[in-house]
Structures are given as C-alpha cells and as structure tokens.
Amino acid sequence: MKKYSVFAVAREAMRHHTGWTRAWRDAAPKKRYDAIIIGAGGHGLATAYYLGKNFGITNVAILEKGWLGGGNTGRNTTIIRSNYLQDASAAIYEKSRSLYETMSQDLNYNVMFSPRGVIMLAQTEHEVRGYKRTAHANMLQGVTTEFIGPEKVKQLVPIINLDGPRYPVLGGLWQARGGTARHDAVAWGYARACSDMGMDVIQRCEVTGIRSEGGKVTGVSTTRGDIACDKLGMVVAGHSGHLADMAGFRMPIESVALQALVSEPIKPCMDVVVMANTVHGYMSQSDKGEMVIGGGTDGYNNYTQRGSFHHIEETVRALIETFPMVSRLKMLRQWGGIVDVTGDRSPILSKTPVDGIFINCGWGTGGFKAIPGSGWAMAELMAKGRSPLTDAFGLERFTEGRFIDESVAAGVAH
C-alpha cells in the first residue's frame, strides 16, 4: 500500500475541496503570461486575484515552490487590525481590514472572519503615552480606535490579571472592529477565485533564476522549465532577498523566524484578541477552544520554520503573569514562520531596478492582517505603474531617508 505524507494528503484534500485544478502540472506551460506572481501565499494570491478582478488581467501564473498557503499564510496567529501610527500604514491596513469584512461574500468562500476586537495592552507609562498618541492619529486617519482604562480592559477580558508585580495593566488601545480570520481559508478562497478566472496556480514549481534582456524582465527559470512573462511580481515573504539576488539587486531586509504555539482546547474564556507588547506575547482563543499564543521574532537571522524550547519558555513565562490560567495548560503544537523585517518595520511595495519586476515584502510580523490590502495595492502597482497605497513604501525611501517608523505599532518587539 502506497504511503503518503501528511502534507501530501493535505494538498490533495485542498485540491478537491477548493476546486482549483490547474495546480498540478508536470512541466511549465508553453505560453507567455502577461504576469507571473512568485509565491502562492495570501499576498501573492491576493495580488493575482485583484489583477483579474480590478484590471481584467487574467493571463497570470502563480508559482509556488511548495504547496498553496504552506508558508507564512499557514503559520501565523490570524490577527487583523489597522491601528497603526503613520498615515501610510493606517491607509493600507485599514483598506485590508475593510476588505476582510466582505471577503467571504466577495470570494463566495467562508474565511470565518471574526470581528471580535483587538486590545494592545499598555503596561508601562511609555506605552500609555504611545498608545494615546496612536489613538489621536487614528482619529485623524478615520480609523476607529480608543484608549481604554484598566476597568474596561477587565470588563472585556475577565481572565486577565491587572496587578502584575512587574507589568501592571495601565490601559490599552482598543480596536473593536479588529479580529481574526481562518488563515488557510483565505488562501484557498483566493486560489479558487483565481482558478475560476482562468489563472494557473502551479505548485511544486521552484524559481531557480530570473531572466532579463536589456534591463527588462523576460521570464523565469523553474524546476519545471522556463516560463516567459511581461511582468513579474515577487511576493515570497522571508525569501525576498534570495529572489532579489537572482534578479541582480539587493534588498534592505533581514529574514528571521517568528514562533507561535497553541494550547490544548478549553471551554470559551476569552472572546477578544489581546496583545502584550512589553512582555512580547499575544493571545486569542480559536473557534476550537485552543489558546493561540505568539511572541517576538528570534534574535538572530535564520530560515527556520520550527519552534524552539527557549522561545516557548520566554513567551509563556511572560504571559503567565498577565494570564495566570496559562500556567495550567498543556501545549498542543508549535511552529515557526520566516518573516522579512525592514529597518523601519514597514513593508516594501515597489518597482525594482529591473524593468517589469515588482516586489512585495518586509511585512515583518504583520503580514496576515495585510493580505487583501496588500494584494489590492500590489495589483494596482503592477497594472498601472503606481498606486496611492504604495507610494510611500517604495525602495527609494531607504536612500532618501524618509522612513515609515512603525517599531511601536508593529505589535511585538523585534
């Protein structure tokens, strides 16, 4: 009897469940595409979807070296919020949050969006000042948030301990319309929609080279052969620097692992998302009852997609002070994702030195919440050459010194 790996079974199940059938080719298609998107994660699939929906560009291939949604899209803690400080950040994240609200209807696929609300705890006087400043900025940006006191925090999260000996809860930045969604379903929904428009989603197809002529992209070389294109979008999270090297330019990013874990399932006890940045931890409860726990990035550059014991200890030790009940739970599983981080903790959505190549990367720990807004903006950039949502996030900002500092609002210290 033939044996299948867990991943092979999952891939086959996804193929039948979502209805997209163009993902299983033995060789590269012998045609030229208007656009190729490298990376079949949430951002890549969203880019392809909005190229088709908003601009009628459907002669598109989405290439994935592994399986659909097998990277960071399936390795995150599913938090959705838009309470960022800088105007450019708030614009793209609020666009994303608003698209999540109607995504299930737009894709005709239930992504299980849950607008349960997000609290970012203030546990030092410095954070109190910072979050009040963010709340004022959000008001000017049209993003609905408010700074709340400890009593309201306790009302929203009855299991919280407000009087921690090291870091008492002094308040929090509350976004009632933030929440969570099912990460796998987001990828599956976009993939099915792309396939229905006639796009090719090609899995197990690793890009091994970028081909160009006269400073303009002409296609890619892959493990399944060469594929020609007019435009190329690089949307590969932690491997952006690797692809950029193939194309002949460098990126101002670092790749590090971001770890998370879930506990055994328990009865409902917390119906909001809580982020505790001072102690590097955040937590929510899934529909199955698991406590979904995440922390900061690793302190060194790496491409590891596994968890580590020291990180569990560091994250859980910090959360136990704020949520004493965590000490009684058993861990069910843990994982890691590869994130790319920029110096100003803001993403890059930009043209590149090679004509026809566009890049979307640098989301750090905030990639999942940005998927639909990122795809919308990246599609507009590729189709029209510019987008109001991406103007501030170009590569040139690093040489011009106009950084978009989101080191506080990014959510966890990294």
N, C-alpha and C positions, 0 to 999 in steps of 0.2 A: 504493500500500500504506500502510495507516494505521500511524503510528509511535507507540510507547508509551514513556513514560519508564521509567527503571529502577525507580522507586518504584511506578509503576502495575503493572508486571509482577510485582513482589514482592507487592503487595497481592492481586493476582488469584491468585497461587500460594498465598498463605496462606489465602485464602478456600476454595479447593478442598482444600487439604491438611488443614485443621483441621476442616472440616465445618460451621462456623457460617455460616448463610445469611441471618440477619436483619440483616446489617450494611449492606445495600445498598438503602436506601430513597430515594426521590426527594422525599419530603415527611415531615413529622413525623407520628407516629401520632396518630390522633384518639381517644385514650383517656387516662384518668387513671392514673398509676402510683402504687403505694404508695411507691416510692422511685426517685429518679434519682441516678445517680452520674456526675459530670462528670470525665472522664478515663479512657480505656481503656488505661492503662499497667498495670504489675503491681499497684500498690497499689489502683487503682480496680477492676480485675477481681477481685482477691482479696476486696475488700470485698463486691462483689456475690455472689461465689461463696459466701462464708460466711454472707451474709444468707439465701441459699437453703438451704444445707446445714444450718446450725445452728439457724435460726429459721423455716424454711419460707416466707420472704418471696421469692417468685419473680416477682411483678408489678413488675419492675425494668427500667429502661432505663439503659444505659451509653453516654454521649455522648462522642464523640471528634472534635475539630476536624480532625485529620489522619488518620493510619491507626493501626491497632491496634499498640501497642508501639513507636511511632515516636519517642517522646520519650526520657526517661532510661532506660527499661527496655531499649532497644536501644542505649544509648550509655554503657555502664558497663564495669567490668572484672571483674564477676561474682563478687566476693569475698563469702564467707559466714563470719561469725564472731559470737561473742557475748561476747567478753572485755572487757566494759565495767565501769567502776568503780562507778557508782551503782546502788543496788538496783533502782530502777525501770527503768533502762536494761537491766541484765542480764536482768531478767524478760521484757521484751518481745522482746529479741534472742534469748534462749535459747529462748523459745517459737517464734520464727521458725526458728531453726536446727533445732530438733527436727521442725518441720513439713516442712522441706526433705527430711529423711531419708526420709519416706514419701510425698512429693508425687507421684512418678511412679506409685505404686500407687493413691493416692487419686484422681488425675485420669485414670488409665489413659492416661497420655501421658508419654513418656520425656523428662524435663527434664535428664537427664545430670548429676545431682548427683554430685560427686566429692569425698568427704571426705578430701582429701589432706593437710590440716593447714595452719595459718597461723602464721608466725613474725613477731612485731613486734620488730625489732632494737633493742637498746639500744646506742647509740653515744656516749653521754655518761654521766657519773656521775649526773646528774639523771634521765636516763631509767631507769637501773638502779634507783634508789630508787622511781621512779614505777611501774615495771612489777612490782617486788616487792610494792608496796602493792596493785596491782591483782590480782596472783595471790592474795594473802591475802583480799582482798574477794571474789574469785570463789569461793574455797573456802567461805566463809560463805554464799554465794548458791547453792551447789550447781552451779556452772559449772566444768567440769573444765579447768583450765589449770595451767601450771607455768612458773617462771622457770628457764631453762637457761643453762649457761655457753657460752663460745666453742667449746669442743671439740665439744659436742653440736650446735651450730649448723653447724659444718663437716661433721659427720657427716651431717646432714640435707640440707645444701646444699653439695656438694663444689666447685661452681664459685665459691663466694664467696671474697673476699679479706678476711681478718680483720684485716690490719695496715695499713689505710688511713692515710696520713700525717695527714689531718685528723680523720677519724672512725673509729677502730678499732672493731671489733665486740667489745663487752664482755659480750654475752649476748643473751637475747631472751625474750619472753613467748610461749610455745608452746601453741597450742590444737590438739591432734591431731584433734579432730572437726570443725574448721572445714574450709573448702574452697571449691569453685566449683560453678556450675551453668550451663546454657545459657540465657542471658538471654531470647532470643526464644522458646524453647520454654516458658518459664514463662508468658509472656503468652499464647501460643497454647493451652496446656493449660487455663488458666483460662477463656479465651474460649470454647473448645469446651464446657467443662463448664457455663458459664453459659447458652450457647445451648441445650444439651440440657435444661436446666431450664425453658426457655421464655422466658428473658430476651431483651431486644432489645439487640444491640450495634450502635450506629448510628455509622458513620464519616462523615467529612467533614461534620460537623454541629457548627458552632461556636456556643457560647453567647454571645449578644450582650447579654443582660440577665437580671436576677433579678427575678421578680415576687413581690410580697408584699402582704398585706392585714391591717391591724390588728396589725402586728408579727409575722405568721406567714407563712412561705413558701407560695406557691400554685403556683409553677411557674417555668419558664424560657422566655425567648425565644431562638430559634436562627436560624441562616441557613436552616433548613428549616421555620420556623414555630414557634408556641408549643406547649409541652408542659406539661401540668399534673401536679402531684405533691403528695403529702402530706409527704414528707421529701426533703431534698436533701443529698447528700454531695459536697463539693468536694475532689477528690483530683488536683491538677494540677501538683504539683512547682513548678517555677520561676515559674509564672503565678498562684500563690495570691493574691498581693497584688492582682493585676488583677481577679480574680473577687470578692474581698472588697470592693473599691471599688464594684463593680456592686451588691453587696448592701447597701452603706451603712455598712460598718465598715472599720477599718484593721488591718493585721497587723504585728507586730514582727519582720519578716523582711527580708533583703536577697537579691536574686537575682544570682547570678554564674555564670560559665561554669567548668566543670570539664573539663579536657582529658585525653586519653589517646591512645595510639598502639600499633600492633603492628608487629613486625619481620617480615621475610621468614621463612618456615618453616625450621626447622633440626631436626636429629635430637634426640631427647629428652635433656635435660640437667638439668632441674630439675622435681621432682615435688611440690613444696610451693609455697605462696604466701609471698612474703617482702615485708614492709613496712618501709621505712627512713624513719621519720618525720623524723629530724633533717635529712636531705638532701632531703626532700619527694619521695620516689619509692617505688613498689612494683611488683612484677613477679611474673608467673607464666607458665607455658607452657601454651598451649592444646592441645587434642587434635590440632589440625592442625600443631602444631610452632611456631606463632608465639609470640614473646615478647610478652606483653601488659603494657604499661608505662603507669603513671599517675602523676600528680603532684598538686600542690596546686591550689587554686582561683585564678582570676585575681585580681589585686589591685585590681580596680575593678568596680563594678556593671555588668552587661550581660546581654543576652539572646542572645548569640552562640552558635550551635551549630556553629562551625567551630574548627579548631585554629589555632595561630599559631607562627611560626618561633621567636620568642624563648622560647616555653614549651618547645618541643622541646629547645632548647639548654640551658635551665636544668635540665630534668628529667634528660636523658640525661647531661649533664656530671656531675651528682651521682651517678648510678648507676654510671658508668664506674669510679669509684674503688672501689666495693664489688663490682662485677661487671665486671672488665676485658674480658671477652669481648664485652660490648655494643658496644664501640668498632668491632668488625669487622662489625656487622650493618647491613643496609640497611633503611630504614623502608618498610613496605608501605602503611600508611594511617594517618590520624589523624582525630580527631573531637572534638566538644565536646558537653556536655550542660548544661542550665540547672538549677542547684540553688538551693534557697532555704535560707538559713542564719539561725538564730536567735542571739541574744546568748549563750546558754549552750550552744550546739552540741547541743541536744537537740530532738526533734520536738515538734510540736503536734498532739494528737488531742483535739478539744474540741467542745463546744457553742459556739454563737456568739450575739451579741446578737439575732439574728433567730431566732425560734422555728421549729424544724424544720430549720434549717441546721446541718450539722456539717462540720468541716474537718479535713483530714489533710495536714500539710505540715511543712516545716522539717527534713527528714531530712538536709540537707546532703550530705556525701559518702557517707553510709551507707544510701542508700535501697534498693538491690537486696537486701542481706542481710536487710532487714526485711520484705520483701513479704508472706510468708504470716502472720507475726505481726501486722503492721500491719493486714492485711485482717481477721484474726480479731477483733482488738480493736475496730476501727472498726465492724464489723458488730454487735458486741455493744453498742457505744455507741449506734448508730442504732436498734437494735431495742428495747433495754431502758432507754435513757437514761443508763446508766453502765456502765463496765467496770473491773474491778480493774487491768487492764493500762494503762488510760488515765488513771486518777485523778490521777496526778502530772503529766500532760502537758497540763493544761488551760491555756487562755489566761489565767486569773486568776493564774497563778503569776508573771507579769511585773508585775502591780500589787501583789502580796503580797510580792514579793521572795524567793520560795523557788525559786531557780534549781536546775537539774539540770546541774551543770557537767561536761561531757564534752569539754572542749577538748583533753585529752591522749588519751583513749581513742578519740576520733573518727577517729584513724588518720593523717591528714595535717594539717599546719599550715594553718589557714585562719582 
